Amino acid sequence: MHNWPFNLSKQFLINGKFQHISPFDRAFQYGDGIFRTFVVENKKPRHWKYHYKKIAQDCLAIKIKPPKEKELLSDIASLFRSNKKAVGKFIISRGLSERGYKFNKDIVHNRFLIKTKMPSYPKAIFRSGVNLYVCKHKLNPTVLSGVKHLNRLENIMARQEWKSDQYADGILLDSDGNVIECISSNIFMRIGKVIYTPKISDIGIKGVTRELIIKISSQLGFKVKEATFSLNKLLEADEVLITNSLFGVLQVKKIKNISWKHQDSASLFNQSLESLNT
């Protein structure tokens, strides 16, 4: 461990301790596990009850016994000792097994908590919005739709389609050309007072911020509908927004050759998210 370039003992915990990871862990062997990323501010995980709910649901979806909430909170308290805003990421793996897809019924999950710096988002993107790239890679239906499992090769392949910094994220479509999500965020479009977001049924991830936007929209005078819509329909919208747990809500200013002027919805949603910051 002394050859590591920086003090990793302050960067992660495995089952509440700083220790080696085994190559026999099924997360390493097969991507057999789930993960969630969240902001920690003043030693407290933002929107924690929603993140823990997703962690538990995703574990159950792939038949892993969820870790106890108090264990995860104890890990956070141990690793995040500063009031400075940072990023936490929990990985829950099925545990250790020998080679082969089969595992013993008494296998015990492992929990990993990683601490990294909070990204520095330019203030300009909150004022003027961001550009999105339309990915050529198409998403395929899966029985694990909605589960944030560790197999993210489709997202990795799609992210390699552009190299410049001009795009904040890439839009992912299904084989029929319908909008599903972005590589690392969910997407919404506003038409009048109705906000639409892709229906996550057999493809896609249901992010925590997506859930919160659906929850608080009525308070801001909007009606939300989960629907199926094409890229062309998205380009005809009055406004397009993207969401994730780190930056909250951002307005999209350009997709392909279609541009949108600055509007206030993203700011309104971000203010409301701050009031839910528990």
DRENVEXKE-864610 format. One record per residue (C-alpha): residue number from 1; residue in one letter; x, y, z. Coordinates in Angstrom, 3 decimals. Each point is the difference from the previous one (the first is absolute). Example, Ala and Ser with C-alpha at 12.3 -4.5 7.8 and 13.67 -1.06 7.14 Angstrom:
2
n: 1 | res: A | X: 12.300 | Y: -4.500 | Z: 7.800
n: 2 | res: S | X: 1.370 | Y: 3.440 | Z: -0.660
This chain:
278
n: 1 | res: M | X: 0.000 | Y: 0.000 | Z: 0.000
n: 2 | res: H | X: 2.968 | Y: 2.344 | Z: 0.543
n: 3 | res: N | X: 0.462 | Y: 0.293 | Z: -3.784
n: 4 | res: W | X: -3.417 | Y: 1.626 | Z: -0.545
n: 5 | res: P | X: 0.322 | Y: 3.599 | Z: -1.250
n: 6 | res: F | X: -2.136 | Y: 1.523 | Z: 2.776
n: 7 | res: N | X: -1.491 | Y: -0.932 | Z: 3.343
n: 8 | res: L | X: -2.755 | Y: -2.377 | Z: -1.022
n: 9 | res: S | X: -0.796 | Y: -0.734 | Z: 3.638
n: 10 | res: K | X: -2.053 | Y: 3.196 | Z: -0.067
n: 11 | res: Q | X: -1.668 | Y: -0.850 | Z: -3.321
n: 12 | res: F | X: -1.948 | Y: -3.219 | Z: 0.580
n: 13 | res: L | X: -1.301 | Y: -2.573 | Z: 2.468
n: 14 | res: I | X: -0.849 | Y: -3.668 | Z: -0.507
n: 15 | res: N | X: -2.566 | Y: -1.255 | Z: 2.496
n: 16 | res: G | X: 0.798 | Y: 2.971 | Z: 2.219
n: 17 | res: K | X: 3.782 | Y: -0.477 | Z: -0.082
n: 18 | res: F | X: 2.957 | Y: 0.950 | Z: -2.177
n: 19 | res: Q | X: 1.173 | Y: -3.321 | Z: -1.438
n: 20 | res: H | X: 0.950 | Y: -1.811 | Z: -3.196
n: 21 | res: I | X: -2.620 | Y: -1.019 | Z: -2.553
n: 22 | res: S | X: 0.082 | Y: -3.641 | Z: -1.067
n: 23 | res: P | X: 0.050 | Y: -0.812 | Z: -3.741
n: 24 | res: F | X: -2.504 | Y: -2.726 | Z: 0.895
n: 25 | res: D | X: -2.614 | Y: 2.636 | Z: 0.789
n: 26 | res: R | X: -2.809 | Y: -0.470 | Z: -2.517
n: 27 | res: A | X: -0.143 | Y: 3.742 | Z: -0.667
n: 28 | res: F | X: 3.511 | Y: -0.340 | Z: -1.415
n: 29 | res: Q | X: -0.624 | Y: -3.325 | Z: -1.755
n: 30 | res: Y | X: -3.441 | Y: 0.599 | Z: -1.495
n: 31 | res: G | X: -1.282 | Y: 3.450 | Z: 0.885
n: 32 | res: D | X: -2.331 | Y: -1.832 | Z: 2.390
n: 33 | res: G | X: -1.297 | Y: 2.864 | Z: 2.092
n: 34 | res: I | X: -1.566 | Y: 3.446 | Z: 0.037
n: 35 | res: F | X: 1.105 | Y: 3.554 | Z: 0.716
n: 36 | res: R | X: -1.297 | Y: 3.453 | Z: 0.843
n: 37 | res: T | X: 1.740 | Y: 3.387 | Z: 0.012
n: 38 | res: F | X: -0.971 | Y: 2.921 | Z: 2.216
n: 39 | res: V | X: 1.207 | Y: 3.303 | Z: 1.436
n: 40 | res: V | X: 1.224 | Y: 0.219 | Z: 3.594
n: 41 | res: E | X: -0.143 | Y: 3.492 | Z: 1.502
n: 42 | res: N | X: 0.766 | Y: 0.910 | Z: 3.615
n: 43 | res: K | X: 0.587 | Y: -3.716 | Z: 0.611
n: 44 | res: K | X: -3.597 | Y: -0.766 | Z: -1.065
n: 45 | res: P | X: -1.006 | Y: -1.866 | Z: -3.187
n: 46 | res: R | X: -2.372 | Y: 2.103 | Z: -2.070
n: 47 | res: H | X: -3.451 | Y: -1.484 | Z: -0.638
n: 48 | res: W | X: 1.117 | Y: -3.084 | Z: 1.895
n: 49 | res: K | X: -3.368 | Y: -1.684 | Z: 0.549
n: 50 | res: Y | X: -0.556 | Y: -0.064 | Z: -3.766
n: 51 | res: H | X: 3.461 | Y: -1.388 | Z: -0.695
n: 52 | res: Y | X: -0.323 | Y: -2.718 | Z: 2.623
n: 53 | res: K | X: -3.407 | Y: -0.948 | Z: -1.400
n: 54 | res: K | X: 1.584 | Y: -0.445 | Z: -3.449
n: 55 | res: I | X: 2.923 | Y: -1.973 | Z: 1.429
n: 56 | res: A | X: -2.373 | Y: -2.398 | Z: 1.758
n: 57 | res: Q | X: -2.291 | Y: -0.340 | Z: -3.035
n: 58 | res: D | X: 2.889 | Y: -0.654 | Z: -2.388
n: 59 | res: C | X: 1.550 | Y: -2.583 | Z: 2.338
n: 60 | res: L | X: -3.302 | Y: -1.854 | Z: 0.261
n: 61 | res: A | X: -0.458 | Y: 0.153 | Z: -3.788
n: 62 | res: I | X: 3.144 | Y: -2.124 | Z: -0.478
n: 63 | res: K | X: -0.622 | Y: -2.056 | Z: 3.162
n: 64 | res: I | X: 2.668 | Y: 1.487 | Z: 2.248
n: 65 | res: K | X: -0.974 | Y: 0.503 | Z: 3.619
n: 66 | res: P | X: 0.159 | Y: 3.804 | Z: 0.461
n: 67 | res: P | X: 2.442 | Y: 1.380 | Z: 2.547
n: 68 | res: K | X: -1.518 | Y: 1.549 | Z: 3.089
n: 69 | res: E | X: -0.482 | Y: 3.747 | Z: -0.200
n: 70 | res: K | X: 1.858 | Y: 0.546 | Z: 3.277
n: 71 | res: E | X: 3.070 | Y: -1.760 | Z: -1.433
n: 72 | res: L | X: 0.090 | Y: 2.312 | Z: -3.000
n: 73 | res: L | X: -0.495 | Y: 3.100 | Z: 2.136
n: 74 | res: S | X: 2.782 | Y: -1.181 | Z: 2.315
n: 75 | res: D | X: 2.314 | Y: -0.354 | Z: -3.024
n: 76 | res: I | X: -0.844 | Y: 3.528 | Z: -1.127
n: 77 | res: A | X: 0.667 | Y: 1.393 | Z: 3.487
n: 78 | res: S | X: 3.385 | Y: -1.769 | Z: 0.094
n: 79 | res: L | X: 1.205 | Y: 1.091 | Z: -3.434
n: 80 | res: F | X: -1.487 | Y: 3.487 | Z: -0.328
n: 81 | res: R | X: 1.410 | Y: 1.895 | Z: 2.968
n: 82 | res: S | X: 0.198 | Y: 3.415 | Z: -1.642
n: 83 | res: N | X: -2.837 | Y: 2.466 | Z: -0.558
n: 84 | res: K | X: 1.291 | Y: 0.512 | Z: -3.545
n: 85 | res: K | X: -2.324 | Y: -1.151 | Z: -2.764
n: 86 | res: A | X: 1.132 | Y: -3.249 | Z: -1.604
n: 87 | res: V | X: -1.318 | Y: -2.965 | Z: -1.988
n: 88 | res: G | X: -0.847 | Y: -3.363 | Z: 1.526
n: 89 | res: K | X: -0.532 | Y: -3.214 | Z: -1.941
n: 90 | res: F | X: -1.276 | Y: -3.246 | Z: 1.466
n: 91 | res: I | X: 0.672 | Y: -3.257 | Z: -1.820
n: 92 | res: I | X: -1.792 | Y: -3.072 | Z: 1.317
n: 93 | res: S | X: 1.411 | Y: -3.239 | Z: -1.409
n: 94 | res: R | X: -1.430 | Y: -3.473 | Z: 0.412
n: 95 | res: G | X: 3.230 | Y: -1.023 | Z: 1.750
n: 96 | res: L | X: 2.815 | Y: -2.492 | Z: -0.561
n: 97 | res: S | X: -0.228 | Y: -3.170 | Z: -2.091
n: 98 | res: E | X: 2.206 | Y: -2.299 | Z: -1.988
n: 99 | res: R | X: 0.082 | Y: 0.032 | Z: -3.802
n: 100 | res: G | X: -3.395 | Y: -0.598 | Z: -1.632
n: 101 | res: Y | X: -3.366 | Y: 1.699 | Z: 0.051
n: 102 | res: K | X: -1.385 | Y: -2.217 | Z: 2.758
n: 103 | res: F | X: 0.375 | Y: 1.163 | Z: 3.600
n: 104 | res: N | X: -0.763 | Y: -1.506 | Z: 3.394
n: 105 | res: K | X: -3.356 | Y: 0.845 | Z: 1.525
n: 106 | res: D | X: 1.712 | Y: 1.240 | Z: 3.183
n: 107 | res: I | X: 2.139 | Y: 2.538 | Z: -1.876
n: 108 | res: V | X: 0.364 | Y: 3.316 | Z: 1.875
n: 109 | res: H | X: -0.084 | Y: 3.317 | Z: -1.831
n: 110 | res: N | X: 2.860 | Y: 2.497 | Z: 0.161
n: 111 | res: R | X: -0.552 | Y: 3.721 | Z: 0.239
n: 112 | res: F | X: 2.448 | Y: 2.562 | Z: -1.361
n: 113 | res: L | X: -0.096 | Y: 3.731 | Z: 0.659
n: 114 | res: I | X: 2.135 | Y: 2.280 | Z: -2.183
n: 115 | res: K | X: 0.670 | Y: 3.668 | Z: 0.705
n: 116 | res: T | X: 1.001 | Y: 2.372 | Z: -2.810
n: 117 | res: K | X: 0.145 | Y: 3.746 | Z: -0.555
n: 118 | res: M | X: -3.139 | Y: 1.867 | Z: -0.953
n: 119 | res: P | X: 0.191 | Y: 0.953 | Z: -3.698
n: 120 | res: S | X: 0.521 | Y: 3.694 | Z: -0.638
n: 121 | res: Y | X: -2.856 | Y: 1.005 | Z: -2.295
n: 122 | res: P | X: 0.457 | Y: 3.336 | Z: -1.811
n: 123 | res: K | X: -2.570 | Y: 2.529 | Z: 1.188
n: 124 | res: A | X: -0.712 | Y: 0.826 | Z: -3.636
n: 125 | res: I | X: -1.714 | Y: -3.336 | Z: -0.632
n: 126 | res: F | X: -2.612 | Y: 0.812 | Z: 2.647
n: 127 | res: R | X: -0.636 | Y: 3.370 | Z: -1.656
n: 128 | res: S | X: 0.067 | Y: -0.918 | Z: -3.672
n: 129 | res: G | X: -0.437 | Y: -3.799 | Z: -0.118
n: 130 | res: V | X: 1.930 | Y: -2.826 | Z: -1.655
n: 131 | res: N | X: 0.292 | Y: -1.752 | Z: -3.368
n: 132 | res: L | X: -0.949 | Y: -3.642 | Z: -0.499
n: 133 | res: Y | X: 1.392 | Y: -2.483 | Z: -2.512
n: 134 | res: V | X: -2.307 | Y: -2.556 | Z: -1.630
n: 135 | res: C | X: 1.673 | Y: -3.398 | Z: 0.321
n: 136 | res: K | X: 0.069 | Y: -2.484 | Z: -2.853
n: 137 | res: H | X: 0.100 | Y: -2.893 | Z: 2.460
n: 138 | res: K | X: -3.532 | Y: -1.323 | Z: 0.608
n: 139 | res: L | X: -1.229 | Y: -1.454 | Z: 3.281
n: 140 | res: N | X: -1.511 | Y: -3.469 | Z: 0.102
n: 141 | res: P | X: -2.789 | Y: -1.263 | Z: 2.269
n: 142 | res: T | X: 1.067 | Y: -1.837 | Z: 3.149
n: 143 | res: V | X: -1.704 | Y: -1.815 | Z: 2.847
n: 144 | res: L | X: 2.044 | Y: 2.191 | Z: 2.348
n: 145 | res: S | X: -1.454 | Y: 3.291 | Z: -1.209
n: 146 | res: G | X: 0.090 | Y: 2.648 | Z: 2.706
n: 147 | res: V | X: 2.692 | Y: -1.810 | Z: 1.998
n: 148 | res: K | X: 3.309 | Y: 1.849 | Z: 0.328
n: 149 | res: H | X: 2.064 | Y: -3.163 | Z: -0.297
n: 150 | res: L | X: 3.757 | Y: -0.042 | Z: -0.547
n: 151 | res: N | X: -0.155 | Y: -1.023 | Z: -3.673
n: 152 | res: R | X: 0.203 | Y: 3.401 | Z: -1.701
n: 153 | res: L | X: 1.789 | Y: -0.944 | Z: -3.227
n: 154 | res: E | X: -2.734 | Y: 1.497 | Z: -2.181
n: 155 | res: N | X: 0.510 | Y: 3.383 | Z: 1.664
n: 156 | res: I | X: 3.775 | Y: -0.315 | Z: -0.297
n: 157 | res: M | X: -0.212 | Y: -0.821 | Z: -3.719
n: 158 | res: A | X: -2.370 | Y: 2.912 | Z: -0.628
n: 159 | res: R | X: 2.204 | Y: 2.455 | Z: 1.907
n: 160 | res: Q | X: 2.904 | Y: -0.750 | Z: -2.362
n: 161 | res: E | X: -1.903 | Y: 1.502 | Z: -2.942
n: 162 | res: W | X: 1.255 | Y: 3.552 | Z: 0.686
n: 163 | res: K | X: 3.226 | Y: 1.380 | Z: 1.441
n: 164 | res: S | X: -0.504 | Y: 3.756 | Z: 0.334
n: 165 | res: D | X: -1.342 | Y: 1.876 | Z: 3.019
n: 166 | res: Q | X: -2.794 | Y: 1.686 | Z: -1.925
n: 167 | res: Y | X: -2.571 | Y: -2.603 | Z: 1.079
n: 168 | res: A | X: -1.094 | Y: -0.530 | Z: 3.598
n: 169 | res: D | X: -1.573 | Y: -3.395 | Z: -0.725
n: 170 | res: G | X: -1.326 | Y: -2.237 | Z: -2.749
n: 171 | res: I | X: -3.602 | Y: -0.923 | Z: -0.763
n: 172 | res: L | X: -0.672 | Y: -3.734 | Z: -0.198
n: 173 | res: L | X: -2.770 | Y: -1.316 | Z: -2.253
n: 174 | res: D | X: -1.506 | Y: -3.457 | Z: -0.337
n: 175 | res: S | X: -0.063 | Y: -1.965 | Z: -3.252
n: 176 | res: D | X: -3.285 | Y: 1.710 | Z: -0.963
n: 177 | res: G | X: 1.524 | Y: 3.456 | Z: 0.367
n: 178 | res: N | X: -1.777 | Y: 0.879 | Z: 3.232
n: 179 | res: V | X: 1.767 | Y: 2.086 | Z: 2.648
n: 180 | res: I | X: 0.920 | Y: -2.047 | Z: 3.087
n: 181 | res: E | X: 2.502 | Y: 1.982 | Z: 2.071
n: 182 | res: C | X: 3.465 | Y: 1.497 | Z: -0.153
n: 183 | res: I | X: 3.206 | Y: -1.868 | Z: 0.726
n: 184 | res: S | X: 0.277 | Y: 1.340 | Z: 3.542
n: 185 | res: S | X: -3.254 | Y: 1.873 | Z: 0.530
n: 186 | res: N | X: -3.743 | Y: -0.189 | Z: -0.504
n: 187 | res: I | X: -1.754 | Y: 2.284 | Z: -2.468
n: 188 | res: F | X: -3.231 | Y: 2.013 | Z: 0.014
n: 189 | res: M | X: -1.782 | Y: 2.182 | Z: -2.531
n: 190 | res: R | X: -2.534 | Y: 2.734 | Z: 0.706
n: 191 | res: I | X: -2.904 | Y: 0.813 | Z: -2.313
n: 192 | res: G | X: -2.030 | Y: 2.798 | Z: 1.536
n: 193 | res: K | X: -0.754 | Y: -0.946 | Z: 3.590
n: 194 | res: V | X: 0.516 | Y: -3.724 | Z: -0.574
n: 195 | res: I | X: 3.379 | Y: -1.624 | Z: 0.634
n: 196 | res: Y | X: 0.675 | Y: -3.314 | Z: -1.707
n: 197 | res: T | X: 2.676 | Y: -2.524 | Z: 0.879
n: 198 | res: P | X: 0.653 | Y: -3.330 | Z: -1.729
n: 199 | res: K | X: -1.937 | Y: -2.896 | Z: 1.441
n: 200 | res: I | X: 2.535 | Y: -2.388 | Z: 1.541
n: 201 | res: S | X: -1.449 | Y: -3.463 | Z: -0.553
n: 202 | res: D | X: 2.418 | Y: -2.382 | Z: -1.718
n: 203 | res: I | X: 2.947 | Y: 2.388 | Z: -0.550
n: 204 | res: G | X: 1.622 | Y: 2.718 | Z: 2.084
n: 205 | res: I | X: 0.808 | Y: 1.122 | Z: 3.540
n: 206 | res: K | X: -2.324 | Y: 1.720 | Z: 2.453
n: 207 | res: G | X: 2.241 | Y: 2.557 | Z: 1.691
n: 208 | res: V | X: -0.734 | Y: 1.528 | Z: 3.383
n: 209 | res: T | X: -0.151 | Y: 3.544 | Z: -1.384
n: 210 | res: R | X: -2.396 | Y: -1.211 | Z: -2.692
n: 211 | res: E | X: -2.256 | Y: -1.339 | Z: 2.751
n: 212 | res: L | X: 0.213 | Y: 3.267 | Z: 1.924
n: 213 | res: I | X: -0.855 | Y: 2.108 | Z: -3.063
n: 214 | res: I | X: -3.095 | Y: -2.118 | Z: -0.560
n: 215 | res: K | X: -0.860 | Y: 0.457 | Z: 3.691
n: 216 | res: I | X: 0.352 | Y: 3.792 | Z: 0.187
n: 217 | res: S | X: -1.208 | Y: 1.067 | Z: -3.469
n: 218 | res: S | X: -3.596 | Y: 0.552 | Z: 1.079
n: 219 | res: Q | X: 1.184 | Y: 2.422 | Z: 2.697
n: 220 | res: L | X: 1.549 | Y: 2.122 | Z: -2.751
n: 221 | res: G | X: -3.114 | Y: -0.035 | Z: -2.161
n: 222 | res: F | X: 0.994 | Y: -2.778 | Z: -2.396
n: 223 | res: K | X: -1.634 | Y: -3.291 | Z: -0.883
n: 224 | res: V | X: 2.367 | Y: -2.934 | Z: -0.590
n: 225 | res: K | X: -0.581 | Y: -2.842 | Z: -2.430
n: 226 | res: E | X: 2.205 | Y: -3.034 | Z: -0.585
n: 227 | res: A | X: -0.306 | Y: -0.679 | Z: -3.708
n: 228 | res: T | X: 1.615 | Y: -1.417 | Z: -3.120
n: 229 | res: F | X: 1.258 | Y: 2.654 | Z: -2.416
n: 230 | res: S | X: 2.417 | Y: 0.324 | Z: -2.880
n: 231 | res: L | X: 3.064 | Y: 2.179 | Z: -0.399
n: 232 | res: N | X: -1.954 | Y: 2.188 | Z: -2.433
n: 233 | res: K | X: -2.661 | Y: 0.577 | Z: 2.643
n: 234 | res: L | X: 2.690 | Y: 0.940 | Z: 2.507
n: 235 | res: L | X: 1.424 | Y: 2.533 | Z: -2.447
n: 236 | res: E | X: -3.447 | Y: 1.640 | Z: -0.275
n: 237 | res: A | X: -0.284 | Y: 0.519 | Z: 3.783
n: 238 | res: D | X: -0.202 | Y: 3.421 | Z: 1.652
n: 239 | res: E | X: 2.806 | Y: -0.994 | Z: 2.348
n: 240 | res: V | X: 2.284 | Y: -2.996 | Z: 0.665
n: 241 | res: L | X: 1.528 | Y: -0.861 | Z: 3.380
n: 242 | res: I | X: 2.443 | Y: -2.620 | Z: 1.260
n: 243 | res: T | X: 0.388 | Y: -1.198 | Z: 3.586
n: 244 | res: N | X: 2.344 | Y: -1.946 | Z: 2.206
n: 245 | res: S | X: 0.921 | Y: -0.149 | Z: 3.675
n: 246 | res: L | X: 3.171 | Y: 2.075 | Z: -0.295
n: 247 | res: F | X: -0.995 | Y: 3.074 | Z: -2.001
n: 248 | res: G | X: -3.745 | Y: -0.143 | Z: 0.637
n: 249 | res: V | X: -1.809 | Y: 1.476 | Z: -3.014
n: 250 | res: L | X: 1.501 | Y: 1.628 | Z: -3.090
n: 251 | res: Q | X: -1.755 | Y: 1.586 | Z: -2.952
n: 252 | res: V | X: 1.068 | Y: -1.201 | Z: -3.428
n: 253 | res: K | X: 0.857 | Y: 2.815 | Z: -2.371
n: 254 | res: K | X: 0.809 | Y: -1.973 | Z: -3.165
n: 255 | res: I | X: -0.593 | Y: -3.424 | Z: -1.566
n: 256 | res: K | X: 1.205 | Y: -0.431 | Z: -3.588
n: 257 | res: N | X: -1.037 | Y: 3.244 | Z: -1.738
n: 258 | res: I | X: -2.854 | Y: 0.879 | Z: 2.377
n: 259 | res: S | X: 0.622 | Y: 2.627 | Z: 2.689
n: 260 | res: W | X: -2.019 | Y: 1.217 | Z: 2.978
n: 261 | res: K | X: 0.185 | Y: 3.353 | Z: 1.763
n: 262 | res: H | X: 0.605 | Y: 0.123 | Z: 3.749
n: 263 | res: Q | X: -3.077 | Y: -0.740 | Z: 2.118
n: 264 | res: D | X: -0.633 | Y: -0.245 | Z: 3.739
n: 265 | res: S | X: -1.227 | Y: -3.559 | Z: 0.530
n: 266 | res: A | X: 3.402 | Y: -1.471 | Z: 0.903
n: 267 | res: S | X: 0.589 | Y: 2.692 | Z: 2.638
n: 268 | res: L | X: -3.454 | Y: -0.543 | Z: 1.478
n: 269 | res: F | X: 0.550 | Y: -3.742 | Z: 0.228
n: 270 | res: N | X: 3.454 | Y: 0.396 | Z: 1.541
n: 271 | res: Q | X: -1.394 | Y: 2.319 | Z: 2.659
n: 272 | res: S | X: -2.708 | Y: -2.542 | Z: 0.814
n: 273 | res: L | X: 2.562 | Y: -2.839 | Z: 0.143
n: 274 | res: E | X: 1.997 | Y: 1.979 | Z: 2.551
n: 275 | res: S | X: -3.067 | Y: 0.191 | Z: 2.232
n: 276 | res: L | X: -0.242 | Y: -3.810 | Z: -0.148
n: 277 | res: N | X: 3.664 | Y: -0.397 | Z: 0.937
n: 278 | res: T | X: -0.421 | Y: -2.542 | Z: 2.785
